[in-house]
Amino acid sequence: MRPLILSLLLLVSVGPTQAGPCGSIVPSVCERPVEDAPARKVLRVKPSVTPFGIGDRFPVETRSLLMDPARYALAPSDGSWRYYAMAGAVYRVETASGLVLEVIRNRRTAHLR
């Protein structure tokens, strides 16, 4: 075991290593010059118009009920209304008539489809 460690230490300490043009001592990192590095990509989300507004009839027959409103920092349902998710928004819908009472859009609900 000691000869192996000694040989590894000798390989590492052969001489001072020079940094490449990108500032790294690892050659594979410096394959592309720093000037040619791609620009940082930023995801920009365009604000969208919600398909349903307050007072519209929501298609509760074709959409799934949001089962855990606390997960999305929403008040629990009292039975007279329920939450449905569609196109990045949560709709508070009256149970009896299916009318939209409130449209909720925030970071917690943006991923819902």
Long-range contacts (C-beta under 8 A, 24 or more apart in sequence): 45-110, 48-87, 48-88, 50-87, 50-89, 50-103, 50-105, 51-86, 51-87, 52-86, 52-91, 52-100, 52-103, 53-100, 53-103, 54-100, 54-101, 54-102, 54-103, 55-99, 55-100, 56-99, 56-100, 57-97, 57-98, 57-99, 57-100, 58-84, 58-91, 58-93, 58-98, 58-99, 58-100, 59-98, 60-84, 60-93, 60-98, 66-90, 66-112, 71-108, 72-108, 72-109, 73-106, 73-108, 74-104, 85-109, 85-112, 85-113, 86-112, 86-113, 87-113, 88-112, 88-113
